[in-house]
Amino acid sequence: DIFAADAWGDLFFLWALERMAMVYDLRSIKGKEWYPWGVGLLLPTQNSDGSWTSRWPGPVDTCFALLFLRRTNVAQDLTEQLQRTSGEK
């Protein structure tokens, strides 16, 4: 484990965090920039072959890590709708 989250695995947690932060267009959560924090956890735990291992077998954990690092908003339309609804933009 990377930080012993009581979840479906630390890498799944980081990916879920990334999804939530991207959808809500957040740079920080409670004053902490989530992306540099996560990168600081991920990079030192990368295996010598380039993969990550936390809870799930095969390439699943590596996929979660790479999706976190990529931080692409695949739901931009949802982000825009949330911003319109809340009056932010």
N, C-alpha and C positions, 0 to 999 in steps of 0.2 A: 504494500500500500504506500501511497505517496504521502497522504496526510490523515489517514485513518478515518475517512468520512463514514458514517453509518448510513451507507447508501448502496446503490447497485454497483459500486466501484468508484474509485476516485476519478478515473478518466471520464466515466459517464457523467459524474457530477460536474466536472469542468465543462464538458460539452453542453450540458443543460444550462449551466450558468452563462455560457457564451450565447446560447440561443436566446435566453431571456434578455440579456443585456443588448444584443443586437436588435431584437424586435422592439424593445423600448428605447433604443437609441441612447443607451447609458454608457458614459465613459467611466463612471465611478459608482460604487455602491457604498453608502454610508461613509463617504469621503475617501474610499480606497479605490484606486484604479484597478479594476478587475483583470485587465489583460496583462499588464506587467507582472502582477501577482501570480497569475496562472503560468505564465512563461517561466517565471522563476522557480516554480514547482516542477514543471514539465521537463525542461532541458536537462537538469542534473539526473533525471531518472530514465533518460533514454538509454536503451540497451545498445551495446556495441554494434549490433547489426542494423541499427536505425529504428528498431521497433520499440514499443512500450508494452509493458505487461502489468496488469493490475488485478482484474477479476475475470475477464472474459477470455476464452481460448482463441487461438489463432489470431487473425488480423483485427479482430473487433476493437481491442483496446488501442491499437495503433491508429485505427480509423477515428476513434473518439479524440485522440490527441491531435491528429492532423486537422480534424474539423475545428477544434478549438483554436489551433494556431492560425488557420486560414481566415477565421472570423468574417465570413461572407453572409450578408443579410439576404437570405433566399426568400424572405417574406417582406420585401420592401413595401408592398401594397398594404400589408397589415400594419406596418410601422406608420405609414402615412395616415391610415385610417385612425389609428390610436392617437396620433398627434392632432388630427382634426377634431376628434371627439373631445380631447382634453383641452383644446384651444392653444396648444403649444406653438404650432406653426400654421 
